[in-house]
């Protein structure tokens, strides 16, 4: 009887492990990240500005890198790309006003130029991660998506040193001219670790 219970519990453990390792297609993972209830996507509305911070799983970064690649060549580079990008944690930060980019030429050349310079070249000094251990992580790199006032938000992609073993973390965005004050977005370690992977091969 005891042996049967052990076997049953072992099978149950395997089943739960399989569920925890659920894999999604790239569009499904995009939807998972977009769903705020999963704890990977947060928005604050301050002084007429919507500021959104969204976790970007490594597998999403890899899948975008592989777009357009011949299907037969994908399996040979997946592990390599996962190893390269897996050293980092990625977050997008979006700023919008009235459902438009905050970069608007009609605001005046001086204002537009100064904000563009800040977003394109200075945001590595304005954004940081604070871990539950009290460590401060600064962006390793970041990129401003230039959509030239055609998108509904100005979006930046940030790469930080991986926070996988850092516990809960907070992303702090300093005041840099939007009159929003310093903003804090908190991300739960369990939510980050529960993010499904993508079936890429």
N, C-alpha and C positions, 0 to 999 in steps of 0.2 A: 504493500500500500504506500509506504514511504517513498519507494523508488518511483511509483507512478506519479506521485505528487511532484517529485523533483523533476521528472521528465516534462510534466505539464507546465511547471513554472519556467523551465528552460525554454520551452516552445513559446510561451507567452512573452518572455523576455526578448526572444528573437523577433517576434511579431512587432513588439513595441519599437525595437531598434529599427526595423524596416520602415515603420511608419515615420520615425524621426528622420530617416534618411530620404524622405520623399523628394523626387526630382521633378522639376517642372520644365516646360518649354520656355524659351526666352520671353514670349509675350505673357505667359502665365506668371513668370517671376516679376515682370514689370508691373502687372496688376497687383501682385502680392505686396510689392514695395509701396505702391500707390495707396493701398488700403491702410488708413491711419490706425486702425485697430491693431495692426501688427507691430506698431511701435517703431516703424522705420521712417516715418514721414510726418513732419510737424510743421505747423504754420502759426505765425504770430502776426497780428494786425496792429500796427502802431503808427499813429500820426498819418494815417492815410496810406501807409506803405504795408504791403503784404510781404513778409519774409518767410520763406520756406526752406527747411533743411531736410534733405532726403539721403538716407544711406544707400550707397550703390554697391551691391554685392560684387565680389571679384568675378564671379561667373558672368555677370551682365557685362562687365568691362571686356572680358575675354570674348563673349559672343559678338559684341560689336566689332571687336578687332578682326574677327573671322568672317564678317559679312563680305560676301563677294568672292571668298576663297573657294576653289574647286573642292567638291565634297570629298574626293579621295585623298586630299592633302591635309584635311582638318585633323584627323586622328594623330598625325605625326607631330603636330605642334601644340596640341591642347595642353598637355602636361607642362611643356616648357613655358607657355604663356601663364598658366596658373601659378607656376613657381615664381615667375617674374613679378606678376601683379599681386601675388599673395603676400608679398612683403609689406604691402601697404593697405590702408583702409581708405575708401573713397566716399566722399559726400558731395552732393550738389547743393549749392545755396542759390536761391532765386529771389530776386527783388522785383516787385511790380507795383504800379500805381494805376488805379482805375483799369485793371486788367490789361495794362500795357507795360512795356519795358520802362525802366526808370531812365534809360538813356534816350532822351528825346531832343533832337536838334532844335525844336521850336522853343525850348526853354532858354535859348540864348547861347551863343557860341562859347562864351567864357565859362558859363555853368556846365554846359555839355562837355567841353574839353577837359575841365578839371575833374569831373566825375569819371569820364572815360579813362583818364590817366590813372586815377585811383583804382578803378575796377581792373584795368589791364595790367598794372605794374606794382601796385602797393598793397593788395589785399593779403599778401602773405604776412604783413605786419598787423593786420586788423582781425584776423581769425585765428583761433587756437583751440586746442582740445585740452580739457583738464580731466585727468583720470581720478578714479576713486582713491588712488594711492597718493594723490596730490601732485603727480607729475604734470608738467605742461608740455604739450606736443605742438610744434609749429608745422605749417605745411611744408612738405618736401618739394612740392610743386603745385601749380594750379593753372587753370586755363579758363579764359573768358570766351564764351560762345558768342561770337559776333553775328547777330542776325539783322543788324542795321534797321532797328525799329519795326521789324516785321513780326516779331514774336509777342506773346502776351506777358513775358517776363524776361529780365536780364539774368542769365544763368551762368554760374561758374562751377567748375568741377575741381575739387581739392583732393590731393593725395597726401595722406599723413602716414607716418610710421604706423604699422599695424597695431590696432588696439585689441587684438584677439585675447591677450592675456592681461589686459589692463583693468578689467572689471567695468563697472558702470562708467560712463563718460559724459562730459558736458561740452558742447560746442559753444564758445563765447565769441560773439561778433561785437567788436567795439564800435562806438560811435565814429563814423567817418564822413559825416556831412549830410546824412538823410534826416537828422533830428529824430532818430528813433531811440537814442540812448543805447547803452550796452544791452545786448540780448543774450539770453542763455537758453539753450535747447538741450534737454537731458535725454540720453539714450541708455536704455537698460541692457546690461550685458546679456541677459537671457534672451532678449528679443533679437539681438544681433546674432547670437550663436544659433538660434532656431531658424534662421533664414534658410530656406531650401536651396539646393544646388540645381544646376541646369544639366539636362541630358544632352551633352554636346557631341557625343560620339556613339 
